[in-house]
Structures are given as C-alpha cells and as structure tokens.
Amino acid sequence: MFLNCHSYHSLRYGTISIDELVQQALALKLKTLALTDINTITGIYDFYKVCKEHSIKPIVGVDVRVLNEQLYICLAKNQKAIGEINRMLTAYNCDEVEIPKHNPTLDHTIIIYPIHNIPEKLSEDEYIGIRPEEINFLIKPHLKKLIAKIVILQPVTFKTKQEYNLHRILRAIDNNTLISMLADKDCCKHTETFIPKQKILEAFANLPEIIDNTAKLIERCSFEFDFSTPKNKRFFTDSRENDFELLTKLAYEGLEKDTLVGILKLKQE
C-alpha cells in the first residue's frame, strides 16, 4: 500500500534519504516497500540493496509527472520495465516527445492512476489508487463500478513537520516563487507520510476487495539486480582503439565548431 514513496532523489521535492525511508518501513514492520521518485530511477539500486539487507521486498518504479501534474505511477513487473520507462522519459526530456496522459505503451509495467486522472478505459495492468482520505469519493457511481481496479495508495514524501517545511522550500525554489505564493497543487499533501499499516487497513475495512486488489498487485511486482556482474559495455564501438579514434574525431569536430562560432561573434562585435 506504500506504493508511491519519494526520496530526496525526487529533485526539489523529496526530503528523505533511502536509508531513512527503509528504516521507517522497518519501524512499522513492513514487508514490502516501493520507491517511485519523480521522473527518475537514480535511487532504485541503493534502495534495492538496503531493502534486501533488511528482508523487505523492494518494488521499484517512477512517479511520472509533467509540469507538476502527476499522471501516473509506474511499477516494475520485471527488469524490462525500467528500460521501457526510461525510454519514455528520455524521449520526453531529449526529443520533446509528449508523455501520454493515459494508457502509455509499457508492456512490463503496472500503472496506477491518481483519482484526478482516470482514463476512460483501463488495461489489464492499469489501476486506480485511492488514498485513505479519498474513500468518501467511492460513493460516486462511476467509481463504484471500478472497485475491481482500485488499490490502496498511501504516498510518502516527508517524515516530520520540519521536513514538510523543507519540502515547501524546495517547491518554492523549483517554481521560482515565494513560499507564500505556492498553490496547493505545487506541494504534497499533509498526509504524505508513513502511518501504521493497521490504521490504513482499518480505513478500508469495509472495502475488502480493494485490500485484496492491493495485495495481488504487490505480488505481481518484481525486480532483481545482480551487483556482482558489471553491466556497462567494455567498449562503445568494437574496440578500445576505435573508441579513442571516435572520441578524437568528435573532439576535433567540436573544436572546429566552437572556433567558427567564436570568429562569427568577433566579426559581429
């Protein structure tokens, strides 16, 4: 149910270190924990290692956002998921390819939509996350029909009131504004912290199907990583010599380009 946790790898948003995140989970005797930093996977390998050391099942993924709007949470079903999520984010960051608001083509990934961004149709691997404070929304007929696709969602972004204040400072920096000028949508909710699992289950006590959905989703998530085997290529091309030749060529091309730009600027002046 803690399927949307942020560390300080969520740039100008998260406040908690990987170690602190796992220690809080241990204090609550959690057996499963997800790390879903915003538009990045930089923390997942340290997270995986620390979780394994403490016998916690690590679930990894990404909280996908565009212009401060949370579109959905991606959770890895297997190792291939990280590659396909990264390709989507890279295309957006480097080539300005728009991130789909709904139904992204991610074959190895489970998607959880927040209640404000529910698509017209949900695929087999797509769900809706409901926070404990949002349970009353389930009286709406269109949500009642979707109970089979709803899971518990308890996001985590901060630990203490002091960290929440730090979060607001980070959000003000990110938005280049004063703290007093921040809108509600710019910051996380006051509820985005760890609370006892039993308290969450009590909140959903009259909705056992949602509890069951959440347990089944957790079972479907998997990620393994072998730290003993190097994952980087030995060569970019087919040999060390050809790598050096390519780097030399690119360096001279860059030097020539910078020189021409410098000459043109001098002529303009």
ABEGO torsion letter per residue (X at the ends): XBABBBBAABBGABABBAAAAAAAAAAAGBABBBBBBBGBAAAAAAAAAAAAAAGBBBBBBBBBBBGGBBABBBBBABAAAAAAAAAAAAAAAAAGBBBBABGBBBAABBBBBBAABBBABBBAABBBBBBAAAAAAAABAAAAAAAAABBBBBBBABABAAAAAAAAAAAAAAAGBBAAABBAAABBBAABBBBBAAAAAAAAAABAAAAAAAAAAAAABBBBBBAABBABBABABABAAAAAAAAAAAAAAAAAAAAAAAAAAAAAX
